[in-house]
Amino acid sequence: MSGVKSIVCPLINNTPVNDEVFSLYFHWDGPAPKAGQFFMVKPLRSSVFLARPLSVAGFMDNSVVKFLIAKRGKGTQELAAMHTGEEAELTGPLGNAWEDFLPAGGKIALVSGGVGIAPLAALAAEKPDYNFHFYAGFRQGFSGKEEEAAMLGGAVNAKKLIIAVENFSTKTSRRGAEAQSEENVVSDSSIVSRSCPKKINSTTNQHKPTRTKNDYKVKVREVRGKKIKLQTYWTSPTRLCERHTGRIPDFLDLSEKYDAVYACGPEPMLKALKEKCEKAALPCFVSLERRMACGVGACLGCTVSTLNGNHRCCAGNSVAKGKDGTIFDTKELIFDD
């Protein structure tokens, strides 16, 4: 496993994003990870036996690796309870990377669901000059600009940013959000009153001021047989932002003539993207999530069904690029019904 290290690392910062999601920043002196790779992470003060696999959400020049994590069980609850200065064992970087499949030039759609945004935001930050269109989907709206910026991370570096929220309002006003979703119309207040996040400097992880040019336009698109009004606006002469209500796969605009689609998120979303891309003969690569015990392919516990048999989701020893993951070509994948 060339390039893979196990290092005890101090926590630099633990930043809550909301009640369910948080970001961890560790000092990492090992090999620099690439977007799409992951680490096995376990606090030294832990009551669980196994480490947790975490996708890289960003890697800064000062040897700080970032993870974006949802609280889902005892292991992630322990990670959420960590304090600055506490230590965890990090093993990695593991798995293949997005750049293994990235063409030298072209236009790529990045499609995320929930915290699946992490490895794709890392790619947008890693390749800030590449022509990415970022489609970010979320179940709930944000409580404010700080929460939104924390969730989006490096996604704001994309040339075009499309944000879709199934329930645009926050949890405190879900009824209004559901009514709005049923009408399939994005209200003026949900868009005009909120500007797109500022671009992030991938080196310092700080926000750069961007010129704002409020050039609003209304267009109509058919989604699931219904015509809906969408509003778009430019935050600078080169950055377009759109905000919608609905499920993010519905807003993937194939008229853009993308060279490929890269995606990470809930499996139903990935399955929908696979079907949509196959109909358009568009290459689609997805990063999968599986329960893992070792992260290096030894335990065979994270198998993925493909047309060529079962493969490992982790492949920490970097065997057979494109055969083992966590990134796979969807034309080879078999999703459960």
SULHUPE-V309605 format. One record per backbone hydrogen bond with DSSP energy under -0.5 kcal/mol. NH is the residue of the N-H (numbers start at 1). CO is the residue of the C=O. Records with the same first field share a line. If there is no record, write none. Layout:
NH: CO  CO
This chain:
4: 1
5: 92
7: 5  90
9: 7  88
11: 86
12: 10  25
13: 25
15: 23
16: 14
17: 21
18: 21
22: 69
23: 15
24: 67
25: 13
26: 65
27: 10
28: 26  63
37: 34
38: 94
39: 54
40: 91
41: 39  52
42: 89
44: 87
45: 87
46: 44
52: 41
54: 39
56: 37
57: 66
58: 66
60: 64
61: 203
63: 60
64: 60
65: 26  63
66: 58
67: 24
69: 22  67
71: 20
72: 70
77: 73
78: 74
79: 75
80: 76
81: 77
82: 79
85: 11
86: 83
88: 9
89: 42
90: 7  88
91: 40
92: 5  90
94: 38
96: 325
98: 35
100: 97
101: 98
102: 98
108: 131
109: 260
110: 108  133
111: 109  262
112: 135
113: 264
114: 137
116: 113
117: 114
118: 115
120: 116
121: 117
122: 118
123: 119
124: 120
125: 121
126: 122
127: 123
128: 125
130: 127
131: 106
132: 130
133: 108
134: 132  160
135: 110  133
136: 134  162
137: 112  135
138: 164
141: 167  169
148: 144
149: 145
150: 146
151: 147
152: 148
153: 149
155: 152
156: 153
157: 154
158: 155
159: 132
160: 132
161: 240
162: 134
163: 161  242
164: 136  162
165: 244
166: 138
167: 139
168: 166
173: 170
174: 171
177: 173
178: 174
179: 175
180: 176
181: 177
182: 178
183: 179
184: 180  181
185: 180
186: 229
187: 185
190: 187
191: 187  188
192: 188
193: 188
194: 191
201: 206
202: 200
205: 201
206: 201
208: 199
213: 234
215: 213  234
216: 214
217: 232
219: 230
221: 228
223: 221  226
226: 223
228: 221  226
230: 219
231: 243
232: 217
233: 241
235: 239
236: 239
239: 236
240: 159
241: 233
242: 161
243: 231
244: 163
246: 165  244
250: 247
251: 248
252: 249
253: 251
254: 252
256: 253
257: 254
259: 107
260: 107
261: 283
262: 109
263: 285
264: 111
265: 287
269: 266
270: 266
271: 267
272: 268
273: 269
274: 270
275: 271
276: 272
277: 273
278: 274
279: 275
280: 276
281: 278
282: 277
285: 261
286: 328
287: 263
288: 286  326
304: 311
306: 309
307: 332
309: 306
311: 304
313: 302
318: 315
322: 324
323: 320
324: 320
325: 312
328: 286
329: 322
330: 284
332: 329
333: 329  330
334: 305
335: 333
